[in-house]
Amino acid sequence: MTEEQLVIRGRVATALLSSEDLKWFIDHYKSLILESITQTKPEQTEERERLYYQFKAVDDLIGIMASYSDAASAITHRQEKETD
């Protein structure tokens, strides 16, 4: 991936992470997962693990998006310094 592509993806990630609607849906989905976990019995290990990994996947996705956003900001900042 080129720097230009990374900056584009980072800007998209920044816009998505700034979206109050997306935040609401993510928080709502995570709440549903947690609610489902609390409704399982301790011996339902497979179901609890599946739900845990769903919850973790959402956090991982947000983390990846944040890293693209951070990388784009760093590249843009560096490019601005180089042109000054």
C-alpha positions as CSV (number, residue, x, y, z in Angstrom):
1,M,0.0,0.0,0.0
2,T,1.4,3.4,-0.9
3,E,1.5,6.3,1.5
4,E,-1.2,8.0,-0.5
5,Q,-3.5,5.0,-0.2
6,L,-2.7,4.8,3.5
7,V,-3.7,8.4,4.0
8,I,-6.9,7.9,2.1
9,R,-7.8,4.8,4.2
10,G,-6.8,6.7,7.3
11,R,-9.1,9.6,6.4
12,V,-12.0,7.2,5.8
13,A,-11.3,5.5,9.2
14,T,-11.2,8.9,10.9
15,A,-14.5,9.9,9.4
16,L,-16.1,6.6,10.4
17,L,-14.7,6.7,13.9
18,S,-16.1,10.3,14.2
19,S,-19.6,9.2,13.2
20,E,-21.9,9.3,16.2
21,D,-24.3,6.9,14.3
22,L,-21.5,4.3,13.8
23,K,-20.5,4.7,17.5
24,W,-24.0,4.1,18.5
25,F,-24.4,1.0,16.4
26,I,-21.0,-0.4,17.7
27,D,-21.9,0.3,21.3
28,H,-25.4,-1.2,20.8
29,Y,-23.9,-4.3,19.2
30,K,-21.4,-4.7,22.0
31,S,-24.2,-4.3,24.6
32,L,-26.2,-7.0,22.8
33,I,-23.2,-9.4,23.0
34,L,-22.6,-8.7,26.7
35,E,-26.3,-9.2,27.3
36,S,-26.1,-12.6,25.5
37,I,-23.0,-13.5,27.5
38,T,-24.8,-12.8,30.8
39,Q,-27.7,-15.0,29.7
40,T,-25.5,-18.1,29.2
41,K,-24.8,-20.6,31.8
42,P,-21.2,-21.1,33.1
43,E,-21.1,-24.5,31.5
44,Q,-21.9,-23.1,28.1
45,T,-18.3,-22.6,27.4
46,E,-18.4,-22.8,23.6
47,E,-21.2,-20.3,23.4
48,R,-19.5,-17.9,25.9
49,E,-16.2,-18.1,24.0
50,R,-17.9,-17.5,20.7
51,L,-19.6,-14.4,22.1
52,Y,-16.3,-13.2,23.7
53,Y,-14.5,-13.5,20.4
54,Q,-17.3,-11.6,18.6
55,F,-16.9,-8.8,21.2
56,K,-13.1,-8.9,20.8
57,A,-13.4,-8.7,17.0
58,V,-15.4,-5.5,17.2
59,D,-12.7,-4.0,19.5
60,D,-10.0,-5.3,17.1
61,L,-11.7,-3.7,14.1
62,I,-11.9,-0.3,16.0
63,G,-8.2,-0.6,16.9
64,I,-7.2,-1.3,13.3
65,M,-9.3,1.7,12.1
66,A,-7.6,3.9,14.8
67,S,-4.2,2.8,13.7
68,Y,-4.9,3.7,10.1
69,S,-6.2,7.1,11.3
70,D,-3.1,7.7,13.4
71,A,-0.8,6.7,10.6
72,A,-2.6,9.0,8.1
73,S,-2.3,11.9,10.6
74,A,1.4,11.2,11.1
75,I,2.1,11.1,7.4
76,T,0.1,14.2,6.7
77,H,1.9,16.0,9.6
78,R,5.3,14.9,8.2
79,Q,4.4,16.0,4.7
80,E,3.3,19.4,6.0
81,K,6.6,19.8,7.8
82,E,8.5,18.9,4.6
83,T,6.7,21.5,2.5
84,D,7.3,24.3,5.1
